[in-house]
Amino acid sequence: MHYICWKCQDPTKLGATKLNKVLWLSDAHAFMVVGQPITEAKYVKQQFGPVPGAILPTLRELQREAKIAVRDVEYFGRPKREFFALQRPDISMFTADDISLVDAAIDFVCENHTAASISEATHTEIWKLAEIGEEMPLRAVLAANLAEITDADVRWAEQQRGRKRQQSTK
C-alpha cells in the first residue's frame, strides 16, 4: 500500500476504491502468472469490489508510522479518501517482477479508469457469486475465463499424464 501511494504521486488519482483495485489486480495477476500473489492479503467482497480484509488496520499503521497521510475530500458531491506518501517506501522485500506487476496495475487503474469504471471491471463472475463480506480466494481467478475444452487440450493432458507415469516408474 505504501509503495502504491508513493508511486501514484497525484492523490486525486488514487482514492480508496482505486487503491483496492490496484491491490486486487496485482495479486490476481501475479497468482495467474507465477502461481502466488505478491501479498498474503485475503480479499473479501464489498460493494465496490474485492477489498483486502486487513486494509484499514494496515492503513492506520502506515499513518501511525508517518509513512502516509490520508485526507477525506468531497468529489462530485461524494466522499473520497485520498492517500499521500510522506516518505519513500522500502521495497526490498519485493522482486523486480512484483514491482513491475504493481506498476502495471497502477497505470491501468489510475490512468485508464475512474473509480466507477474500475469497480465495474472488477465485478466479475467471481465477485457476483460471493456474498458481501465473503472471502474471494485468488484461486477463483483461474476459473474467471472459462473456455471450452478442445481435443488439443485433451491430447496435451494425456501426454502430460503419460510423462508423469514414465517419470514415476524410473
N, C-alpha and C positions, 0 to 999 in steps of 0.2 A: 504494500500500500504506500509506504514511504517513497519508494522508487517511482511509482506511478504519479504521485503528487509532485515529485521533483521534476520528472520528465515532462509533464504537461504544465509548462510554465504559465499558461494563461488559465487562471482559475475559473474564468467564465465558461471554459470548455469542459470542465470536469466537475460535475455535480455528483451527488450520491448515486444516482441511477447509473451514470456512465462509469463510475469507479467500480461498481458491482459488475458491470458488463465486461470491463477490461479484465477483471479477476477471473470471471467465469470463462470467457473466451480463451484467455491464456492457458488456464488449467485444462480446459476441454481439448484445445488443440494439441497441447503437449501430451495429453493422455492418448489421443488418436495417433500422434506421430511417433512417440517414443515409448508409449505404454505406461507412463506415470505422469502425474500432474507436477507442476512446478511447486505448488504449496501443498500442504496437507489439509487444506480447508474442506469442511463438509458444507455443501451448499443446500439451502432449503428454498422451497418455492415461496415467493412473496408476490404481492400484487403486480409489481413491475418486472418480475423475472427472478432468476436464481440469485441468491444472496449468500455470501459466506456466513455461516452461523455465528462466528465469533467476530464479526466486523466491528460492532460497537465497542466491545472491550479493547480490541486492538487499536482502534482509532483513539480511544481515551488514553491508552498507554502512550501512543505516539505524541499526543498532545502534552501529557504529563512530562514526558522526556524532552519537550520543546523541540521536537523534530518536525511537527506540522502544526498549522493553525487551521481552525475551521471557522467559517463565517456563514451565518444564515442570512440570506437575502431574499428579496421578492423578485420573481422573474415572470413577467407577463401575468401578474396577479396571483401567482402561485409561489409557495415557499420553495427555496432551493438552497442546498448546502454546498458551499464551495470550499476547496482544500488548497492550502499553500504549504509548500515545503519550506521549512525555516533553515534547514541545513542539508548538506549533501548526504545522500544515503550510503550506507555501507552495503555494497552489492557483492562482496567477496564470497558469500555462500551460494551464489548463483553461477551457472555456467554461461558461457557466451551464447549458447543456443537458447537458454532460458531467457536471457535479456532480449535476444532477437525476437523471440515469440511475443514477449510482453510489449516490446516496441511496436511490432506489427499490430497487435491488438489495440494499443493506444492510438495509433494512427487511424486504424479502421473505425474505432468507436468515436474518438474525439474530433477527427477531421471530416468524417464522412456521414455522421449521423447526428440527429437531435436525440434528446433523451427519449422522446416518444417513438422515433423510428427504430432506435436500437432495442427498445423494450419490445416492440412488435416483432423484430427479427429474432429475439430470443424466446419468444412464446412458441416454441416448437412442440411437437407431439409429447416429448418428454415432460415439458412444463405443463401442458394441458392435462396429462394423465395424473399428475401429482395434486395433492390437496395443499392448501395454504399451510405453511409450516412444516410440510413433509420433506424429508431429505430427498434430494435429487442426486443419486450416485453418478459419478462421472462415467462409470462403465456403460450407463444408459446411452451416452452419445454414440456408442458403437452401433446402436440399433436405430439411430435417428434417420439414417439414409438407407433404409432397407431397399434391396433390389431383388429382382427375380434371379434365382439360381439357374445358371446356364449349364449346358452339357460340358462346356470347357471348365467350369468351376468344379463340377463333379469329377472330371478326369484329373484335375490338379489335386483335389483332395485325396483321391485314390492313390495317386503317385506318392503323395506325402505319407500316407498310411503305409504303403509298401516300403518306403525308405526307412521309416521308423522300425518296422518289423525286421528289416535286414540289419539295422544297427543293433537291435536288441539281441539278435542271435549271434553276434560276433563275440 
